[in-house]
């Protein structure tokens, strides 16, 4: 939240002047329920996220997006700002006044997706954390490059500190992480005041404030790492580090004469592993897809069979990419079993002797699920064994809501990035200049690199570990609540007194904050009920609902529902109710894949209203 009721009303009135259309989902027309102000924070029982404030039902708020065609967007710039999008004509578009440029900024905002909207549930990111945004503005204003200490002394030190903190969290034994330290400062921020009445665990001891920076970093376990531009690049670093251990001379010799290396990822892994194989010369054919189970998690026996098959073909298995919360289903791979398999199938690196065998490199892509490390409870449920990986991807621009981009590659091997990437550019990394030992640039494959660590550092100083813990447990609870609503509706066709004309069905098991479901229009409910089971013999809802035995024609009709509802959400009279993704997966017809990358402005009530609006938009299909 923020501000008093008068200031909130003022903000809402300004939004009303700029947007003629009301979002039906968040207006009183939904089912005589008042809208939720977008300035409100959260909505669960978690003390860090009080119940969302209810605004005047007559006050509209903007839609998530009013989707327009490229021609309509260009026309809006021409009409309102007297300019086109093109830079090709009139010497780059001509010279425009400040007023017109400001109007162009307004058009840009009006025509863009409002990722800060509570119901922007389409991607694995959402609106920015305001403290992180302040950090982003500062780094943009300083406009420096984190390659040498002399041009970025503060940002260099802060990157080292944040990497040390994240490595300490990742590499900790989950059985020894039993509580989260409370803030130790005497002056409480507004966020910390929310926490003062919470039943948090006893704080862990905090290190002495007198420790030097070098001492603080030294307290972290051995590690190496960098902030890089996105999770795809983090995953690429993980695979490059694995190849460097398997074939250290590849960076100099190239592919000629190199052993055939094979990598393994699940059939639900991010596509960046395949792209990386093409970029690094490994070849996409040498990234083998391993079968996953019904939840989307890698099957260990299938991994072991694939490794044995590669060895039988004369190849060298060198890399396993596990995932902590897959993109579609939110599945967490079985990290303990994967680590054991990697250790069991050791190999001799190129140029090494037989007694220098090494395990297969295990990388964990925690771009989406890394935030679960911040909750001792959720970590034990989902991430056990991830601390034994050789490298890790973690994207704070996802569930931690940092401004894009903010992504980290971590490895437990100190000095490995420098050993793999160093070029010793004489004009940058002179050995006789001041503080050269702090330079980060030669670890990276980039030269130009933003100070992405600073925004995360600033937000961490505002929230502390406990703030992150409460945030991730809140969004996880929202996912559990939505799953329960859908399952209850399967059994009774109503939830909390709200009846539905169609039917919602769980399509896959919920994992992380990914909730995958179908909407079945009333016309199809009776026919589908002849082929499926939605409740068990005890009257309990089934999750997921199996479509085995459903006729192909009926499956085809279900397949077309989600795209049509999403189109109506985006285009019908500026509805813009919510932005939710859909897709086919594992042979299933199109289902909605709703993800919860943040909990600001969200509550069970708002999510229930969203389901009701989807029912209204889809009941005639």
N, C-alpha and C positions, 0 to 999 in steps of 0.2 A: 504494500500500500504506500501511501505517501500523501502528505498534505491533509488539510481539513476538508469537510464536506463542501464548503463554499468553493475552494479551489478545484475540487473534483468536478463540481457542477459546471464551473467555468470552462474546464477542459472539454467536457462533454458538449457544451453549447458550441464551442469552436468547431468540434468535429461535425456537429449537425450542420453548421453553415457551409462546410466544405464538402459534405456528402449528402446528396439528396435522397439516396436510397437507404433504407433500413435493412439490416441483416435480420431476416425473419427468425433465425434460430435464437438470437439473443434479444428478441423483443417480446412484448407481452402477448403477441399473436401465437407464440409457440404452443402454450396451453395455459394461458392466464398466469404465467409466472413472470416476475420482473426480470429484466436483463441484469447481467453481471457487469459491473464497470470494468473496463480494461485496465484501470489504474489499480484494481485490487490485487492482492497477492495471495495465491494459493486458495485452498478450500478444504483441506482435510482436517483430521483431528490432531495432526502434528502441531505442537505449540509454535514451531517456527513458521507455520503457514496458517494464520487464523482464517476463519470462515470468510469467504469472499463477500465483500460488501455489495449490497443490492442497490442498484441505482433506480432513478425514476423510470417507470415502465414506458413513459412517453418519450424518453430521450434515446434516439438511435445511436448506434456506434457503427463505424465503418465495417464493411465486409472484409474477409481475409484477402480476397482479390476479386476484382472485376476484370475477368480475362478478356483481352482485346486482341484483335488481329494485328499483324505488323502494319497494315494500311491504316487501321484505326489509331494506332499509337502515333504514327507519323502525322496524321491529321490533327491529333490533339496538340502536338507541338506547334504546328502551323497556325492553328486557330488561337491558342492561348498565349503562345510565346513568340509568334511571328517568325518562326524559324523551322527548318526541317531537320531531320536527323542527319542528313548527308553533310559531309565535309568536302565533297568533290567540287561543288559549284561555287562560284563567286569567291574564289581565293580562300577556301576553307569555310565557306558559309557566311562570310561577311562579318562586320563588326556590330555587336549588339550592345544595347545599353544594360546597365546594371539591373534595371527593373525587369527587362526581358530575361536576363540570365536568372534572376530570382524566380521568375515565373516558370522558367524551364526546370528549376529545381522542384517546384511544387508539382509540375506535371509528372516528373520522374517519380516522386513519392506516390502520387495518386494512381499511377499506372503500374506500380510494382506490387509484389506480394507483401503483405504486412506480416512479416515473420514473427513479430512480437505479439500478434494476436493469439489469445488463448487457444484457438482452434486451428492454428497452423500445425497440423499433425501429419504432414506429408513426407517430411525428410527427417534425417537424424540430427537436425539442429533446429534452433528456433531463435526468438529474439535475444539480443545481447544482454548480458549482465551489465548494469549501469556502471559499476566500478571498473569492470573490464573495458568498457567503452571509453571511460576517462583515460585509462592507460593507453588505449589505442590512439586516441587523439594526441596524447603527449609524444608517443613515439613517431607519429606522422609529422608532428611539428618539428621535432629535433632532426628528422630526416637523415639518420646516420646508418651505417652499415656495421653489423656485428661480425666483422672479420678480424679486426685487430683491436687490442686493448686501447691503443692511443686515440682512436676515433670514437670508441664506445666503451669507456671505462666502467660506467655504472651498469650499462646493459650487459656487459661481459660478466661482471661479478654476479648480477642477478640471475643470469642464465645458469651459471654454475650452481647457484644456491637452489634454484627450482629443480634442476636435474637431480641434485643430491637428495632433495626432499622426495621427489617422485620415485627415485630408485630405492630409497629407504622404505617407502610404502609397498612398492611392488615386491621387493626381495624379502620382506618380513615373513616369518613363519606365521601362518594364519591362526595357529593355536595359541600363539603368544600375543596376538592382537585382540585384547578382550575389552578395551575401552578406548574412548577418544578424548584427548585432552580438551578441557574447557579453556576459554580465553583467560589469560592471566593478567591482562591489563586492568588497572583500576577504573579507567574511564570506559564505560560501556557504550558501544555504538547502538543505534536504534535496532539493528539486527540482533545484537547480543541481548538486548532487553527482552526480546521475544523468548530467548532461551533461558532466562533467569528462573522461570518457573518450571522448566522441563525436568523430567525425571531421567536426566542423562547419567551415564555411568560415571564412576569415580574417575577423576582425571589421572592421567599418567604423569609421572614426573617430567618436568620441563628442563631442558638444558640451561645452564647458567647463562645469563645475559652477557657475562664477561668473556665468553668464549670468542676467540678471534674468528674471522671468516674462514681461514684455512682450517682451524680446528673444527668448525662446524661441518665443513665439507668432509673432513677426515672422519667424522663420526658416522658418515654414511657407509654402507658396504661398498666394496670395490665395484666400479661401474664406469660406463662411458655413455655419452649421449649428445643429442643435438635437438634444437627446435628446427623443424623442417616444414615446407609448405604443403601440408596435407597428409592424410593417412596413406594414400597410395605411394607417396615418396617414402614415408616411414617403412612401409612394407618392402619397398625396393631396397632400402638400406639393410633390412634384415636379411634379405636373400643375398645381397652382395657380400655381407659379412660372412654368411655361411659358405659362399663360394670361395672367399679369400682363405678361409680355414681349410677347405677341401683342396684348393689348388692355388697356393700363394703366388705363383709366378704368372698366373693368368693375366694380371693387370699389366704385365710387361710383355709377355709372349703373345697374348691374344689366344684366339680359339684354336689356331693350328696346332695340332698335336696334343690337344687337351683331352682328358678323359671324358667319357660321356657321363654327365651328371643328371640326376633325376630328382625333381622336387615333388612333394605330395601335399595336397590341400583337399578339404572336403568339397563335395558337390554344392555346398552352400557358402563356400568361401567367397570373399570379395574378388571381383574381376581383376583387381590390380596385380594379383600374382601372375596371371596369364600375360598381362601387358608387360610386366617387368621382365618376364622370360624372353619376350621379343626384343626388348630394349637392350638387355645385357648380353644377348647372343646365346643364351641358353636354348632358346627355341620353345615355342608354346607346346609342341608335342612332348616335351620333356617335363611338363607340369601335369602330373597324373591326378585325376579326380577320384577321390575316395568316397564311397557310399556313406550316406548319413541315415540315421534312423528317423522315425516318424516325427520326432521333435526338432529335427534338423541338426543334431549333433553327430559328429564323426563316429563311425563304428570302429573300435580298436582292431577287431579281428580283420576287418576289411583293409585297414591300413597295413597290418602285418602281412597279409597276403599280397598286397601290391608291392611292398618292399621286397619280399622274397621273389616275386616275379621279375622285378627290375634286376636283381642280382643274378638271377638265372639267365637273363639276356645279356649279361656282361656289363651292365651299367653300374654306376656308383650312386646309391641313394645318399643325398647330402643335406636335405632340408625338408622339414615338415612344418607347414604353416597351419597352426591351430587357430581357432577363433573364439574370442570371448564376446558373445552376443552377435550372431550373424545378422546380416543386413535385413533379411526378410522375416525370418522366424524368431530372431533374438536368441538363438540357441548358444549354449556354452559347451564347447567340446570337453571330453573327459581328459583333463590335462595330466592327471596322475598316470593313467594308462598309457597315454601318448609318450610321456617322458620315459617310462619303463621300456617301451618299444624302441625309442631312439637310442637308449643306452645299450639295449641288447644287440642292436644291429650296428655296431661300430665298424669303422673302415679305416684304411690307411690313406692319409692325404697324399696327393701327388708329390713325389720327390722325398717322401719320408720313409723311414724304415718300418718294418712290420711291427716292431715293439712300440711304435708311436701312434697307435690307433686312437681314433677319437670317436665319440658318439655322433650320431646324426644331429645336426643343428635343429633345435626346436625354437620356433618363433611363435609368439602369441599376438594375433591381431586383436587388441583390445580397444580399437578406435572408438567403438560404440560402448562397450561394456566396462571400460576402464574406471568409470566413476564408481562402480560397485566395490572397488578397492577401498573407498572411503568409508564404507559401513562395515564394521567387524561382522555383523550378523549376515549381511548379504554376501560378503566376501566368502565366508565359510560355506554358504549354500551354493555358490556358483563358481568360484575362482580357485578352489583348492588345487594345488599343483602348478598353477600358473607361475608361482614364485620360483619354480625350478627350470623355467625356460631360459634359453640363452639370450633372447632379445624380445623386446616388447614394443608394440605400437600403442600409443594412447593419444586420443584427440580431445583436448579440453574444449575445442570449439563445438563439440557435440553436447553431451549432457551437462557439462559444466558451463555452457552458454557463453564461452568466450567469443569475442568477435573473430570471424573468419579471417585468416586461417590461424590455427593454434594447434600444432601437432608435434608429437615428440617421438623420437626413436631412442630407446634405452637398450643397453647391453651390459651384461655382467662382466665383460672382458675389458678391463682398463687399457687404454691406448690402442684399441683395435681400429677405431675410426681413423686415427692419424696414420697408423701403419698401412691401411688400405688406400687412403686418399691423398696422402701428402705429396705435394709437388714442389714444395720449398721455393715458391716464387720469390725471387730476390728483391723485387721492388716492394714487397709487403712484409715478408717475415724475416727481416734482417736479424741475425743472431745476436748482434751487439747493441740493439736498441733497448730502451726501457720497457720492462715488464713483458718481454716477448713470450715468457713462459705462460702468460694468461691468454694469448691469442687463440681464438677458436677456429679461424678461417680455414686452416689446412686440414681440419677434420672433415670438412664438408666438400661435396662435389660442386656446390655453388661457390661463387665469389660474392655476389650481392645477396645479403640475407637480412631480413627484417628482425627487429628486436621484439619478437613475439612473446618472449618469456615475461616481459615487463607487465603486460596486462594481467596475466595469470598471477604473478607475484603480488600485484596490488590487490586483486580480488581475494587472494588467500589471506593477506594481511587484514582484510575487512571481515572475513567470515571465520577464519581459523578452520582447523580440521572438523570441528563439531558442526560448523555451518554447512560444509559439504555433506557431512554424514546425514544431517536432517533433510537436506534437499533431495538426496538420492533415495532415501527411505520414503519420502513423501511421494515422489513420482512412481516409485515401485508400488506403493499402496494404491495410487490412482489406477495403475494397470490392473492390479488384482480386483479393484472395485468394478471396473468396466467389464472384466471377464465374468464376474459374479452377476452383474446385471444381465448380460447376454444369456448366461446359463439359466438364470431365473426366468427370463422371458421365454426360453425354449420350453419350459415346463408349464408356464401359466399364461403366456401371451400378454402379461402385464408386469410392470415393475413399479413399486412405490406408488400404486394407484394410477399409473399412466398406462393406458391400454394401447396396443399396436394392432394395425390392420394386417400388416405383413409379419414375417418371422425372421429373427436374427438367429444365426447358428454359428457356433465356434468351428472354424475351419481347420485350425492347427492348435496344438497346446500352447498356451501363453508362456512366454519366456522373456526375461528382461522386462522392458515396457512395451514390447511388441504384441499387439492384440489383433489377430487375424480372424475375420468373420465374413459370413455371407449374409446378404439381405435377400429374402425370398418374398416376392410380391404375392399378395393374396391369391391371385389367379393360379399360382403354382403350388400353394401350400398343401392343398388336399391331395393332389397327385403325388407330390414328393413324400408326404407322410406315409404313403403306401410302401415306400422303399427304404425308409431310414428309421433309426431309433434315436429319439431325442432325450428320453429318460430311461433309467434302468428299472429293474424289477422293484426297487425300493422307492421309486418315484423321484430319485435324484437326477439332475440334469447330466447328460453325457457330454464330455469334452475331450477331444473334438468329435464332431458328428461325422460318421463314415458315409461316403457316397458310393461305396461298393454295392453294385447291383442296380444303381440308378441308370435308367436307359440313356443312351447317348443323346437322344433328342432333348431330353429334359436337362441333362448336363450342359448341353449347348445353350439352352435358354438361360440357365443360371449364369453361364459364362458371360452373357451380354448385359447382365444387370448392373454390375459395379461401374463399368464405363459410362453407362447412361445416367446413373445417379450423379457421378462426379461431374459430368458435362452439365447437368442441370444446376448443380451447386455453383459451378463457375459462371454460367451464362444466363440463367433464367432471371430476367428482370433485375440484374445486378444482385442476385441473391447472396453469393459469396459466403454461404453459411459456414463452411469449414473447408479445409483443404486436406484431403486424405488420399493416400496412395492406394493402388490396387495392382494385382498381378496374378499370373498363373505360376504355380510352383508344385513340384512333385506330382505332376499329372492331374492336379486339381484344377477345376475351372476358376476363372478370375474371382479372387476374394479381396475384400478391403484389408489393407495392412496399415493399421493405425499405430503410430509410434508416439511416445510421450518423452520428448527431449527436455522438457522443463515443466514445472508445475505452476508457474505464475498465472493467476487468473483462473485456474482450473479447480473444479470440485466435482464430486460425484453428481451433483445436481446439474451442472453445466454439461457433463458428458451424457447424462440421461436425456437432456433436452436435445442434444445433438442426435441421439438415436431417434428421437421422436421426429425431428426434422427430416432425417433420412427416410423414415417411414412415410412421411407426407409427400416427399418427392418421388418415391418409388412405388407407391401403392397402385398406380394405374398401369404399370409396365406389364 
